[in-house]
Amino acid sequence: MGGFPGGTYTGVLPPQPPQPTPYPAPPVAPPANRTPKSVWVISGSAVVLAVAAVAMGVLAWTRPDPAPVTTTVTPAAPVYSAEQVSAARDEACAASKSVVSAVYEASVPLVAALPNRDSPEYKAALANEQSVVLVEMEYLRLHTPPATPREIADPMGDYIDATYAVLAADTSGQDRNLPAQQGQTAMDKVHAACQK
């Protein structure tokens, strides 16, 4: 091979251009920018609000429903005209006269048969009195309108109660005198108020 012994040569090679790199070098990273504090504050606030909303939702979901509120409204007492009161007075007074007469007529045969409560006459008179009293007391209630003055309506109610007590005494074989006297006293008040 040419003029160098042993295949070695020493010499200076001429300068060569650098070998190209197969890939370009990555760009130099810019210095890391720090996230501003405001982003951290806003993010933290959003997390706190989300946790608070979840907590409030759980509390509202587990809380029992409030008790229902009941409002009671008491209606005012009705006001009746003078004509309505007068018509109610006349109707109640007429009904009381008719009822007292019918109840008296039904009780006369019963009182006559009282000494022997086991007699057929007493039993027939009692059955008659029971039916008359039930019908007449209902008639009296129906003909005592709401516009009836209290000085008539109240003793009328007492008369009805006393008459039912008389009927109960007659049916059970008890003394009828006390409830009969109470009924008479109540009806005397009704008649006195009807005379005004």
C-alpha positions in Angstrom: 0.0 0.0 0.0 1.8 2.9 -0.5 4.7 4.4 1.3 3.8 3.8 4.9 5.3 0.8 6.5 3.1 -1.7 8.3 -0.1 -0.1 7.1 0.1 2.7 9.6 0.4 6.3 8.7 0.8 9.3 10.7 -0.2 12.5 9.3 -2.6 15.2 9.6 -5.9 15.0 7.9 -7.4 18.1 6.5 -10.2 19.6 8.5 -13.6 18.0 7.9 -17.0 19.5 8.5 -18.8 18.1 11.5 -21.1 15.2 10.8 -24.7 16.3 10.7 -26.9 14.9 13.5 -29.8 12.9 12.4 -32.3 14.9 14.5 -32.3 18.5 15.4 -31.6 19.3 19.0 -34.7 20.1 21.1 -35.4 23.7 21.8 -34.3 24.9 25.1 -37.3 24.9 27.6 -38.3 28.3 28.8 -38.0 28.8 32.5 -41.1 27.4 34.3 -43.7 30.0 35.0 -45.3 29.8 38.4 -49.1 29.6 38.5 -50.5 32.9 39.9 -51.9 32.9 43.4 -55.3 34.0 42.2 -55.8 30.7 40.3 -55.1 28.8 43.5 -57.4 31.0 45.6 -60.3 30.6 43.0 -59.8 26.9 42.8 -59.7 26.5 46.6 -62.8 28.6 47.0 -64.7 26.4 44.4 -63.7 23.3 46.2 -64.8 24.7 49.6 -68.2 25.8 48.1 -68.7 22.4 46.5 -68.1 20.6 49.8 -70.5 23.0 51.6 -73.2 22.4 49.0 -72.9 18.7 49.4 -73.1 19.0 53.2 -76.2 21.3 53.0 -77.8 18.8 50.6 -77.2 15.9 52.9 -78.6 17.9 55.9 -81.7 18.9 54.0 -82.2 15.4 52.7 -82.0 13.8 56.2 -84.0 16.4 58.1 -87.7 15.3 58.7 -90.5 17.2 57.1 -92.0 19.9 59.3 -95.4 19.2 60.9 -98.3 20.4 58.8 -99.8 23.7 60.0 -103.5 23.6 60.7 -105.4 26.8 60.8 -108.7 26.8 62.4 -111.0 29.6 61.4 -114.1 30.1 63.6 -116.9 31.4 61.6 -118.7 34.5 63.0 -122.1 34.1 64.4 -124.7 34.7 61.7 -126.6 38.0 61.9 -130.3 37.7 61.2 -132.6 40.5 60.2 -135.6 41.6 62.3 -138.0 39.9 59.9 -136.0 36.6 60.1 -136.0 36.7 63.9 -139.8 37.5 64.0 -140.6 34.6 61.6 -138.4 32.2 63.5 -140.1 33.3 66.8 -143.6 32.8 65.3 -142.6 29.3 63.9 -141.1 28.1 67.1 -144.0 29.3 69.3 -146.6 27.7 67.0 -144.6 24.5 67.0 -144.3 24.5 70.8 -148.1 24.8 71.3 -148.8 21.9 68.9 -146.1 19.7 70.4 -147.1 20.2 74.0 -150.7 19.4 73.1 -149.7 16.1 71.3 -147.3 15.0 74.0 -150.0 15.7 76.7 -152.6 13.7 74.9 -150.2 10.8 74.5 -149.2 10.8 78.2 -152.8 10.9 79.7 -153.6 7.2 79.0 -150.1 6.3 80.2 -150.5 8.1 83.5 -153.9 6.5 84.0 -152.4 3.0 83.5 -149.4 3.7 85.8 -150.4 1.8 88.8 -150.1 -1.5 86.8 -147.1 -1.3 84.5 -147.6 -4.9 83.5 -151.1 -4.3 82.1 -151.8 -4.4 78.4 -153.3 -0.9 78.6 -150.0 0.4 80.0 -147.9 -1.3 77.4 -150.1 0.1 74.6 -150.1 3.6 76.1 -146.2 3.4 76.5 -145.8 2.3 72.8 -148.1 5.2 71.8 -146.2 7.7 74.0 -142.8 6.5 72.6 -143.8 7.1 69.0 -145.5 10.4 69.7 -142.6 11.8 71.7 -140.0 10.7 69.1 -142.0 12.3 66.2 -143.0 15.5 68.1 -139.5 16.2 69.5 -138.0 16.0 66.0 -140.8 18.2 64.7 -140.0 20.7 67.5 -136.2 20.6 66.5 -137.0 21.2 62.9 -139.3 24.1 63.7 -136.9 25.9 65.9 -134.8 27.8 63.2 -131.4 29.2 63.9 -132.8 32.7 64.0 -135.0 31.8 67.0 -134.3 34.1 69.9 -132.2 32.5 72.7 -134.9 33.1 75.3 -137.1 30.7 73.3 -134.6 28.3 71.8 -132.7 27.5 75.0 -135.7 26.5 77.1 -137.1 24.7 74.0 -133.9 22.5 74.1 -134.4 22.0 77.8 -138.0 20.9 77.2 -136.8 18.4 74.6 -134.2 16.9 76.9 -136.7 16.7 79.8 -139.3 15.0 77.6 -136.8 12.4 76.5 -135.9 11.8 80.2 -139.6 11.3 80.9 -139.8 8.8 78.1 -136.7 7.0 79.4 -138.2 6.8 82.9 -141.5 5.5 81.6 -139.7 2.8 79.5 -137.5 1.6 82.3 -140.2 1.7 85.0 -138.6 4.7 86.9 -140.3 7.7 88.5 -141.2 10.3 85.9 -142.1 13.2 88.2 -138.8 15.1 88.3 -138.1 15.2 84.5 -141.8 16.0 83.9 -141.5 19.0 86.3 -138.3 20.1 84.5 -140.1 19.9 81.1 -143.1 21.9 82.4 -140.8 24.6 83.8 -138.9 24.8 80.5 -142.1 25.0 78.5 -143.5 27.7 80.8 -140.4 29.8 79.9 -141.0 29.2 76.2 -144.7 30.3 76.6 -143.7 33.4 78.6 -141.1 34.4 75.9 -143.7 33.9 73.2 -146.1 36.3 74.9 -143.6 39.2 74.6 
